[in-house]
Amino acid sequence: MTLAEAGEDQVVAQLVKALPNDARVLVRAGDDCAVVRHEPGLLLLKTDCVIEDVHFTRASSPRAIGWKALCRAISDVAAMGGRPGDGLITLAVPPSLQLSWVRGLYAGLRRAAETYRMNLVGGETARSLNGIFISVALTGYLPSGRYVTRAGGRPGDSIFVTGKLGGSLAGRHLRFEPRVEEAVWLNENFHLHAMMDLSDGLAKDLPRLARASGVGFRLDRAALPLNRGCTADQGLGDGEDYELLFTTALEEGTRLQAVWAQAFPRLKLSRIGELTAARTPVGRARGGYDHFRL
């Protein structure tokens, strides 16, 4: 079986099922971040990578690529209700690459780290025989002392998404803003049942959340918040939105909607459906990105 025949989700499931985990590990591989006991509290752990001609092209601004490389991992930390702490950068590049390009990349990395008040504490550089590869390892911490996973959704939960969806290829995938403040505020003030960030598209990520929670979902396509000029299909399938997707009980969701605009007046919050007891999704949610099915 090839990677293309198996698909990304099956490949990942097979790779992580036998990884060694001791009692310190509270959330193992498969969610947005791992959660590990770390005295005196909990530590979030995350790795991520961006690869030339998969996540960016050489024609893109190196500063924008640096921003994206770090902010992808920051977005995953936010999806657990946390803030980023310390980061390590591994860079593999061909020796023929101009030094100015690498300096631009690190300017973007520094800007992201300063914006989200985290440290870049080291890393590694290596020769690449073909193309540019940037890997980020990141720790995170939980101001509230609690974390949110994909696995806690319950039948009847309201499904919410922040911001607007679609049109990432128009350049938004290089200039998105991880929803750190919003995620921490939500985690501190509301009882969220499940949460993740939208990296592969709502059509991929909502079924993942539902599957992890052992539930189905009903999606209201008419309620999808779309960027200007985007169709519902683009909002579902373009990917790289890096908005928060989360669920909460109906009453808690009503309370949230009443106060959201005061807390974050410049960011839209949309209720886009509900979780169901049946594991068969209701409504159309096709598309999204799979690394091994192109």
Sequence and secondary structure as in RCSB ss.txt:
>XXXX:A:sequence
MTLAEAGEDQVVAQLVKALPNDARVLVRAGDDCAVVRHEPGLLLLKTDCVIEDVHFTRASSPRAIGWKALCRAIS
DVAAMGGRPGDGLITLAVPPSLQLSWVRGLYAGLRRAAETYRMNLVGGETARSLNGIFISVALTGYLPSGRYVTR
AGGRPGDSIFVTGKLGGSLAGRHLRFEPRVEEAVWLNENFHLHAMMDLSDGLAKDLPRLARASGVGFRLDRAALP
LNRGCTADQGLGDGEDYELLFTTALEEGTRLQAVWAQAFPRLKLSRIGELTAARTPVGRARGGYDHFRL
>XXXX:A:secstr
  HHHH HHHHHHHHHTT    TTEEE TTSSSEEEEETTEEEEEEEEEEEBTTTB TTS HHHHHHHHHHHHHH
HHHHTT EEEEEEEEEEE TTS HHHHHHHHHHHHHHHHHTT EEEEEEEEE SSS EEEEEEEEE TTS    S
TT  TT EEEEES BS GGGTGGGT    HHHHHHHHHHS EEEEEE SS HHHHHHHHHHHHT EEEE GGG  
B TT  HHHHHHS     EEEEE HHHHHHHHHHHHHH TTS EEEEEEEESSSS BS      BTTB 
